[in-house]
Amino acid sequence: MNDTSHDRTEQQLREALGALACNVHATPDAYRLARGDWLRRERRRRLVLTVLITVVFALAILIGLWVLNQNPSGPGVVFDRTHGQLGPGLDGKAAFDLIGPL
């Protein structure tokens, strides 16, 4: 492809696009309408994100409170009287060796 055919093609494209552009007429308030539409979508996106974050946070708090409110199914390990005051595996001699005389 030589340089003259490239220039000719570019000129033809420029003329065709120029003819199409002459037929396009924007309304005087097109920018205002487009900007208003964009701002409306931006506000809606932020509102949806805020609601979603609030719902997830509230759900996490409710699940945490529900888990903390559940009663244990068995006796607690720390204050289990069957194993002594210090917990399982520590009898009197082991406690004396570990802590010393009280």
N, CA, C and O atoms as a DFTB+ gen file, in Angstrom:
408 C
 N C O
     1  1       0.851      -1.167       0.000
     2  2       0.000       0.000       0.000
     3  2       0.900       1.234       0.000
     4  3       1.733       1.400       0.890
     5  1       0.733       2.069      -0.970
     6  2       1.611       3.228      -1.048
     7  2       1.033       4.405      -0.264
     8  3      -0.075       4.338       0.268
     9  1       1.803       5.467      -0.211
    10  2       1.463       6.612       0.627
    11  2       0.242       7.372       0.100
    12  3      -0.520       7.922       0.896
    13  1       0.036       7.416      -1.232
    14  2      -1.092       8.166      -1.789
    15  2      -2.419       7.474      -1.518
    16  3      -3.419       8.147      -1.266
    17  1      -2.454       6.151      -1.564
    18  2      -3.710       5.451      -1.274
    19  2      -4.078       5.583       0.207
    20  3      -5.254       5.651       0.564
    21  1      -3.060       5.617       1.050
    22  2      -3.299       5.812       2.486
    23  2      -3.885       7.202       2.743
    24  3      -4.825       7.352       3.523
    25  1      -3.324       8.210       2.084
    26  2      -3.835       9.569       2.236
    27  2      -5.253       9.697       1.685
    28  3      -6.092      10.395       2.254
    29  1      -5.508       9.008       0.564
    30  2      -6.834       9.060      -0.060
    31  2      -7.874       8.403       0.863
    32  3      -8.973       8.931       1.030
    33  1      -7.532       7.270       1.453
    34  2      -8.453       6.577       2.357
    35  2      -8.731       7.434       3.590
    36  3      -9.869       7.532       4.049
    37  1      -7.689       8.043       4.112
    38  2      -7.864       8.911       5.284
    39  2      -8.754      10.101       4.946
    40  3      -9.595      10.492       5.756
    41  1      -8.581      10.678       3.769
    42  2      -9.403      11.817       3.342
    43  2     -10.868      11.402       3.185
    44  3     -11.766      12.139       3.590
    45  1     -11.111      10.228       2.600
    46  2     -12.486       9.742       2.412
    47  2     -13.163       9.476       3.764
    48  3     -14.332       9.806       3.962
    49  1     -12.422       8.889       4.665
    50  2     -12.975       8.650       6.007
    51  2     -13.290       9.966       6.713
    52  3     -14.321      10.090       7.375
    53  1     -12.404      10.941       6.569
    54  2     -12.621      12.234       7.196
    55  2     -13.880      12.898       6.643
    56  3     -14.662      13.477       7.397
    57  1     -14.074      12.814       5.335
    58  2     -15.261      13.405       4.705
    59  2     -16.544      12.692       5.145
    60  3     -17.555      13.336       5.424
    61  1     -16.491      11.343       5.204
    62  2     -17.671      10.578       5.598
    63  2     -18.055      10.875       7.052
    64  3     -19.228      11.075       7.364
    65  1     -17.069      10.900       7.919
    66  2     -17.356      11.189       9.326
    67  2     -17.794      12.642       9.512
    68  3     -18.633      12.933      10.364
    69  1     -17.234      13.543       8.726
    70  2     -17.657      14.942       8.796
    71  2     -19.103      15.102       8.374
    72  3     -19.845      15.882       8.973
    73  1     -19.519      14.353       7.323
    74  2     -20.909      14.427       6.869
    75  2     -21.860      13.881       7.933
    76  3     -22.943      14.425       8.147
    77  1     -21.440      12.790       8.606
    78  2     -22.273      12.246       9.689
    79  2     -22.345      13.202      10.870
    80  3     -23.401      13.358      11.483
    81  1     -21.226      13.841      11.189
    82  2     -21.189      14.741      12.339
    83  2     -22.036      15.986      12.110
    84  3     -22.561      16.556      13.067
    85  1     -22.178      16.416      10.863
    86  2     -22.997      17.592      10.579
    87  2     -24.473      17.339      10.871
    88  3     -25.218      18.272      11.171
    89  1     -24.900      16.067      10.783
    90  2     -26.304      15.721      11.007
    91  2     -26.637      15.523      12.487
    92  3     -27.809      15.409      12.844
    93  1     -25.630      15.480      13.344
    94  2     -25.851      15.248      14.775
    95  2     -25.972      16.588      15.479
    96  3     -25.083      17.435      15.384
    97  1     -27.077      16.772      16.184
    98  2     -27.297      18.005      16.939
    99  2     -27.678      17.630      18.371
   100  3     -28.678      16.951      18.600
   101  1     -26.879      18.076      19.318
   102  2     -27.141      17.780      20.727
   103  2     -28.154      18.770      21.274
   104  3     -28.197      19.929      20.861
   105  1     -28.960      18.304      22.201
   106  2     -29.898      19.201      22.853
   107  2     -29.119      20.141      23.769
   108  3     -28.047      19.768      24.247
   109  1     -29.614      21.326      24.024
   110  2     -28.865      22.291      24.844
   111  2     -28.603      21.796      26.276
   112  3     -27.580      22.144      26.867
   113  1     -29.491      21.008      26.825
   114  2     -29.298      20.554      28.204
   115  2     -28.824      19.104      28.284
   116  3     -29.059      18.439      29.293
   117  1     -28.159      18.601      27.237
   118  2     -27.708      17.210      27.229
   119  2     -26.675      16.954      28.326
   120  3     -26.731      15.929      29.004
   121  1     -25.743      17.872      28.500
   122  2     -24.722      17.680      29.525
   123  2     -25.341      17.667      30.915
   124  3     -24.981      16.835      31.748
   125  1     -26.256      18.573      31.168
   126  2     -26.906      18.639      32.485
   127  2     -27.664      17.353      32.778
   128  3     -27.612      16.841      33.896
   129  1     -28.377      16.824      31.769
   130  2     -29.125      15.577      31.959
   131  2     -28.191      14.395      32.191
   132  3     -28.444      13.558      33.058
   133  1     -27.106      14.329      31.413
   134  2     -26.162      13.215      31.575
   135  2     -25.480      13.279      32.936
   136  3     -25.289      12.250      33.585
   137  1     -25.114      14.484      33.372
   138  2     -24.463      14.636      34.675
   139  2     -25.428      14.292      35.808
   140  3     -25.044      13.644      36.782
   141  1     -26.675      14.725      35.678
   142  2     -27.669      14.392      36.694
   143  2     -27.904      12.901      36.789
   144  3     -28.055      12.356      37.883
   145  1     -27.937      12.235      35.633
   146  2     -28.111      10.784      35.626
   147  2     -26.922      10.092      36.285
   148  3     -27.087       9.149      37.059
   149  1     -25.719      10.577      35.965
   150  2     -24.520       9.989      36.566
   151  2     -24.508      10.201      38.079
   152  3     -24.179       9.276      38.822
   153  1     -24.856      11.391      38.549
   154  2     -24.886      11.668      39.992
   155  2     -25.945      10.825      40.702
   156  3     -25.736      10.372      41.828
   157  1     -27.073      10.620      40.040
   158  2     -28.131       9.790      40.618
   159  2     -27.642       8.349      40.792
   160  3     -27.859       7.731      41.834
   161  1     -26.977       7.822      39.753
   162  2     -26.451       6.457      39.865
   163  2     -25.370       6.353      40.932
   164  3     -25.288       5.350      41.641
   165  1     -24.538       7.390      41.046
   166  2     -23.484       7.393      42.060
   167  2     -24.077       7.407      43.470
   168  3     -23.597       6.688      44.347
   169  1     -25.112       8.214      43.694
   170  2     -25.780       8.227      45.005
   171  2     -26.418       6.881      45.309
   172  3     -26.331       6.394      46.437
   173  1     -27.060       6.272      44.312
   174  2     -27.693       4.968      44.515
   175  2     -26.643       3.908      44.843
   176  3     -26.873       3.053      45.698
   177  1     -25.492       3.959      44.167
   178  2     -24.425       2.990      44.429
   179  2     -23.903       3.149      45.853
   180  3     -23.684       2.157      46.548
   181  1     -23.704       4.388      46.292
   182  2     -23.216       4.613      47.655
   183  2     -24.245       4.193      48.701
   184  3     -23.883       3.644      49.741
   185  1     -25.514       4.444      48.434
   186  2     -26.564       4.047      49.369
   187  2     -26.640       2.525      49.490
   188  3     -26.754       1.991      50.594
   189  1     -26.577       1.834      48.361
   190  2     -26.621       0.369      48.385
   191  2     -25.412      -0.180      49.134
   192  3     -25.544      -1.122      49.916
   193  1     -24.245       0.394      48.905
   194  2     -23.048      -0.063      49.607
   195  2     -23.158       0.180      51.109
   196  3     -22.759      -0.673      51.902
   197  1     -23.686       1.316      51.506
   198  2     -23.859       1.617      52.931
   199  2     -24.842       0.650      53.581
   200  3     -24.591       0.155      54.680
   201  1     -25.945       0.382      52.916
   202  2     -26.939      -0.557      53.454
   203  2     -26.340      -1.958      53.548
   204  3     -26.558      -2.658      54.537
   205  1     -25.594      -2.369      52.538
   206  2     -24.987      -3.699      52.553
   207  2     -23.979      -3.836      53.690
   208  3     -23.964      -4.856      54.378
   209  1     -23.150      -2.836      53.893
   210  2     -22.178      -2.878      54.993
   211  2     -22.898      -2.913      56.337
   212  3     -22.495      -3.653      57.234
   213  1     -23.955      -2.126      56.486
   214  2     -24.714      -2.111      57.737
   215  2     -25.354      -3.462      58.013
   216  3     -25.324      -3.940      59.146
   217  1     -25.927      -4.078      56.998
   218  2     -26.569      -5.390      57.175
   219  2     -25.543      -6.446      57.552
   220  3     -25.789      -7.250      58.452
   221  1     -24.396      -6.459      56.879
   222  2     -23.360      -7.455      57.196
   223  2     -22.836      -7.240      58.614
   224  3     -22.643      -8.207      59.350
   225  1     -22.606      -6.002      59.001
   226  2     -22.113      -5.713      60.345
   227  2     -23.132      -6.129      61.407
   228  3     -22.767      -6.744      62.409
   229  1     -24.406      -5.796      61.192
   230  2     -25.450      -6.169      62.155
   231  2     -25.601      -7.680      62.236
   232  3     -25.793      -8.226      63.323
   233  1     -25.517      -8.356      61.105
   234  2     -25.619      -9.813      61.096
   235  2     -24.455     -10.445      61.856
   236  3     -24.649     -11.406      62.599
   237  1     -23.249      -9.911      61.672
   238  2     -22.087     -10.443      62.396
   239  2     -22.250     -10.232      63.900
   240  3     -21.907     -11.117      64.683
   241  1     -22.760      -9.093      64.309
   242  2     -22.982      -8.832      65.738
   243  2     -24.040      -9.781      66.292
   244  3     -23.859     -10.350      67.368
   245  1     -25.132      -9.954      65.572
   246  2     -26.195     -10.853      66.053
   247  2     -25.712     -12.297      66.155
   248  3     -26.044     -12.986      67.119
   249  1     -24.941     -12.765      65.187
   250  2     -24.412     -14.137      65.249
   251  2     -23.447     -14.265      66.416
   252  3     -23.464     -15.270      67.127
   253  1     -22.600     -13.253      66.620
   254  2     -21.675     -13.295      67.754
   255  2     -22.398     -13.321      69.089
   256  3     -22.029     -14.085      69.980
   257  1     -23.426     -12.493      69.237
   258  2     -24.203     -12.506      70.482
   259  2     -24.946     -13.816      70.684
   260  3     -25.059     -14.303      71.808
   261  1     -25.457     -14.393      69.588
   262  2     -26.160     -15.677      69.701
   263  2     -25.201     -16.778      70.139
   264  3     -25.547     -17.610      70.978
   265  1     -23.989     -16.781      69.570
   266  2     -22.999     -17.805      69.953
   267  2     -22.577     -17.622      71.403
   268  3     -22.450     -18.604      72.136
   269  1     -22.358     -16.391      71.825
   270  2     -21.955     -16.159      73.210
   271  2     -23.073     -16.466      74.204
   272  3     -22.793     -16.744      75.370
   273  1     -24.310     -16.423      73.777
   274  2     -25.442     -16.656      74.661
   275  2     -25.782     -18.143      74.803
   276  3     -26.603     -18.501      75.647
   277  1     -25.180     -19.000      74.011
   278  2     -25.482     -20.428      74.090
   279  2     -24.903     -21.017      75.375
   280  3     -23.790     -20.677      75.776
   281  1     -25.677     -21.913      76.022
   282  2     -25.199     -22.590      77.222
   283  2     -24.271     -23.726      76.822
   284  3     -24.541     -24.427      75.847
   285  1     -23.178     -23.919      77.562
   286  2     -22.295     -25.041      77.243
   287  2     -23.000     -26.366      77.534
   288  3     -23.798     -26.469      78.465
   289  1     -22.693     -27.365      76.726
   290  2     -23.368     -28.649      76.897
   291  2     -22.814     -29.435      78.077
   292  3     -23.535     -30.244      78.661
   293  1     -21.564     -29.220      78.438
   294  2     -20.957     -29.940      79.553
   295  2     -20.433     -28.976      80.595
   296  3     -20.553     -27.760      80.442
   297  1     -19.851     -29.516      81.659
   298  2     -19.291     -28.645      82.695
   299  2     -18.056     -27.930      82.158
   300  3     -17.367     -28.429      81.267
   301  1     -17.795     -26.772      82.708
   302  2     -16.624     -26.012      82.293
   303  2     -15.337     -26.675      82.744
   304  3     -15.331     -27.362      83.765
   305  1     -14.271     -26.494      82.029
   306  2     -12.999     -27.129      82.348
   307  2     -12.301     -26.417      83.500
   308  3     -11.639     -27.068      84.308
   309  1     -12.428     -25.131      83.592
   310  2     -11.675     -24.377      84.587
   311  2     -12.179     -24.670      85.994
   312  3     -11.369     -24.857      86.902
   313  1     -13.474     -24.714      86.199
   314  2     -14.030     -24.913      87.527
   315  2     -14.675     -26.274      87.683
   316  3     -15.651     -26.406      88.422
   317  1     -14.170     -27.274      87.020
   318  2     -14.702     -28.627      87.124
   319  2     -14.228     -29.244      88.443
   320  3     -13.029     -29.460      88.618
   321  1     -15.141     -29.530      89.370
   322  2     -14.798     -30.023      90.711
   323  2     -14.292     -31.468      90.685
   324  3     -13.664     -31.904      91.650
   325  1     -14.541     -32.210      89.631
   326  2     -14.096     -33.601      89.596
   327  2     -12.595     -33.711      89.423
   328  3     -12.023     -34.745      89.768
   329  1     -11.935     -32.692      88.905
   330  2     -10.490     -32.740      88.670
   331  2      -9.711     -31.869      89.635
   332  3      -8.505     -31.701      89.456
   333  1     -10.314     -31.342      90.591
   334  2      -9.615     -30.477      91.527
   335  2      -9.725     -29.023      91.095
   336  3     -10.294     -28.699      90.053
   337  1      -9.159     -28.156      91.936
   338  2      -9.334     -26.736      91.711
   339  2      -8.520     -26.224      90.516
   340  3      -8.908     -25.245      89.879
   341  1      -7.406     -26.874      90.214
   342  2      -6.528     -26.367      89.164
   343  2      -6.807     -26.968      87.793
   344  3      -6.128     -26.610      86.831
   345  1      -7.759     -27.850      87.669
   346  2      -8.087     -28.408      86.367
   347  2      -7.582     -29.837      86.231
   348  3      -6.962     -30.366      87.153
   349  1      -7.840     -30.459      85.100
   350  2      -7.468     -31.864      84.913
   351  2      -5.957     -32.032      84.840
   352  3      -5.252     -31.185      84.291
   353  1      -5.467     -33.138      85.403
   354  2      -4.055     -33.484      85.303
   355  2      -3.184     -32.891      86.386
   356  3      -1.998     -33.217      86.431
   357  1      -3.690     -32.043      87.261
   358  2      -2.875     -31.445      88.315
   359  2      -3.408     -31.894      89.671
   360  3      -4.405     -31.365      90.164
   361  1      -2.736     -32.870      90.266
   362  2      -3.129     -33.283      91.609
   363  2      -2.390     -32.403      92.621
   364  3      -1.736     -31.431      92.245
   365  1      -2.495     -32.740      93.870
   366  2      -1.894     -31.913      94.918
   367  2      -0.384     -31.828      94.809
   368  3       0.179     -30.745      94.968
   369  1       0.299     -32.960      94.536
   370  2       1.764     -32.950      94.449
   371  2       2.227     -32.148      93.240
   372  3       3.190     -31.387      93.333
   373  1       1.536     -32.315      92.082
   374  2       1.917     -31.563      90.889
   375  2       1.684     -30.067      91.101
   376  3       2.460     -29.243      90.616
   377  1       0.623     -29.717      91.822
   378  2       0.352     -28.313      92.096
   379  2       1.416     -27.744      93.027
   380  3       1.847     -26.603      92.860
   381  1       1.842     -28.550      94.019
   382  2       2.886     -28.099      94.933
   383  2       4.201     -27.905      94.189
   384  3       4.907     -26.921      94.408
   385  1       4.530     -28.858      93.299
   386  2       5.747     -28.737      92.518
   387  2       5.709     -27.524      91.568
   388  3       6.725     -26.869      91.335
   389  1       4.547     -27.251      91.043
   390  2       4.391     -26.165      90.085
   391  2       4.353     -24.799      90.771
   392  3       5.006     -23.857      90.323
   393  1       3.588     -24.696      91.853
   394  2       3.351     -23.391      92.482
   395  2       4.248     -23.185      93.704
   396  3       4.709     -22.071      93.954
   397  1       4.491     -24.223      94.444
   398  2       5.257     -24.089      95.676
   399  2       4.304     -23.988      96.856
   400  3       3.088     -24.057      96.677
   401  1       4.837     -23.826      98.053
   402  2       3.963     -23.747      99.232
   403  2       3.201     -22.418      99.229
   404  3       3.751     -21.368      98.895
   405  1       1.959     -22.491      99.598
   406  2       1.114     -21.305      99.647
   407  2       1.048     -20.740     101.027
   408  3       0.376     -19.733     101.251
